[in-house]
Every structure is written in C-alpha cells, then in structure tokens.
Amino acid sequence: MRAVVYEEFGGADVLRVEDRPEPHIGADAVVVKVAAASLNPVDYKIREGYLRGLMDVFFPAIPAWDVSGTVVKAGLDTPELQVGDEVLAYVRKDVVQDGTLAEYVAVPVRTAAKKPAGLSFEAAAALPLAGLTALQSIRRAGLTEGQTVLVHAAAGGVGSIAVQLAVHAGARVVGTASPGNHDYLRSLGAEPVAYGDGLVDAARAAAPDGFDVVLDYVGGQAIETAPALLRPGGTIASITDARARDELGGQYVWVRPDSADLAHLADLAARGVVKVEIAQTFPLEQAAEAYRALETGHTRGKIVVTV
C-alpha cells in the first residue's frame, strides 16, 4: 500500500510516500480503506521530536491519527463493526508507528464510530481529534447552560467546534481570534475579541463579572491572563499547559479515543448542529505540503488529506 512515512525526526522535508505492507489486525480491530485523513499540530510536534518523553516513535513511522473510510476486513470479535461499514476514528495507539496517512490502516474498534450517511468522508476525517478534544474539555470543565465561557483560539480546529458545542449547551460564548476571523466567530454564535495586547480589558468589557469557564487551546497568554478573567469559583480547562491544573485548580486535558463520544459528535455534525470547517484538502502525494500549510499556524479549520 502507499503510505506517508518518515525515518528520522525533522521538518516536513523528511516525509515521503512509499510502499508499505498492509496492516495486520488483532481480534478487536478492523482494517479500514482510507478515504480521508486530517492533520493536527500534534502530528508535526511528534515528527519533530518534541514529544519523545511522552510517546515512543518507531521508524519508519506513518503520521496522523484522524481517519474516515470503509471497513474492508474485520477481526475475530468486532460486533460493533462489519465489512462495508463506513467509519470515522481517532486512531491513537500506545506508540507512534502505523498512522492514518496511508491507503489502509488498522483501527481498534474502541477508537471508531460509524459514519452517518449525511456526513462526507472529508468532514468525518476532520472531526475526531478536534471534536473529541472540544467535547471532553468542555465536559471536564463542567460547563452548563447559562454560564459564560471564554474560548481561546476559537477559530481553530478545536476552538471552532468548542464554540459550537458550548452554544449548543446554552452557554454564552466569547472567543479570542485575529480580527480577520471575527465574522466567522459571529457566524458560530460567539462574541469575538482580539488576542494580544488589550485582551484582558476587551474580555473584561465583554464579561465584567468574569468568566465561569476558560477553555485554553493555545497556551501562553491564555494561561497568563486566566486569573484576571475567571470569576470567583470559575475554572479553566487547558490542552496546552499543566499549570491550569497545578497552579489554577482547573483541568489539564489529554484527549482520549472514545467510540460513544465520537458517535455523538458525528451525529451532531450530520444534523448540522456542529459544522466542520475545512481549510484545504491535499492528495496523499502532497502530504508534506499539507503539513507545511498547517505549520504556518494561520489556517482556519482543518487540513484534510484525501486518499
């Protein structure tokens, strides 16, 4: 099968497309013929070696964890999924080696959900990591109807879904983004404020009594300004900085594969409650270019690779 691989840590130039053996599966996994995969910042952080203390990488490694496609082979005990099922999955395994930028991928059933008929393969591939991160961080923060929430990096892949989930939950949402993305945030139901100098004053003007919940999807200024923006008794959930938990009494969230959560998100997306923004699509042979686009840090929504 064709797959994107790298055999050493480095930039996007270490990526190449080559032939690799088709995957084997255990009793509780399926082989998925990949229709699309989406990219996430964690992919290139792993490839560049920044997470070596957290996750083991075995070369040659195939990057990426998000996927959509069709089951072409089932393991001995997979009552959840059968050959012919269209699925989406967050295929994060214990080690980094056999990712989703390939023609076929082995998918543990615990990481997958059936794809609704009304959801495209591209949108389905863009949903798993970003959607699960948004859903699980909102849940961990205890967000409830009527609360006021500040979403940092609200126009990004995770933030844009978090905005929609929070609005759907009945919260008032304020989101940080560059001015060019403010109309986009308004279209999602959020009140935009610009990050950078003046963030605290602008956010305080929007919520003079402070925020019940702060959701940090970018780090840096989001963590530093949280004490000034949280109301007494408010909480922060961060995917970037353990100080949210250790110093601010909030939550540090490392997203987990979860079939039920993924099925819930796919249903919301198929019904139009959650819209998945796709910034660009690339063919498999242009995966390096796709990562270079992602690494600019200026994309709105997700970058998808089609196979």
Secondary structure, DSSP 8 states (H G I E B T S, - for coil): -EEEEBSSS-SGGG-EEEE-------TTEEEEEEEEEE--HHHHHHHTTTTTTTS-EEEEEE---EEEEEEEEE-TT-TT--TT-EEEEE---SSEEE-SSBSEEEEEGGGEEE--TTS-HHHHHHSHHHHHHHHHHHHHHT--TT-EEEETTTTSHHHHHHHHHHHHTT-EEEEEE-GGGHHHHHHHT-EEEE-STTHHHHHHHH-TT-EEEEEESS-THHHHHHHHHEEEEEEEEESS-THHHHTTS-EE------HHHHHHHHHHHHTTSS---EEEEEEGGGHHHHHHHHHTS--SSEEEEE-
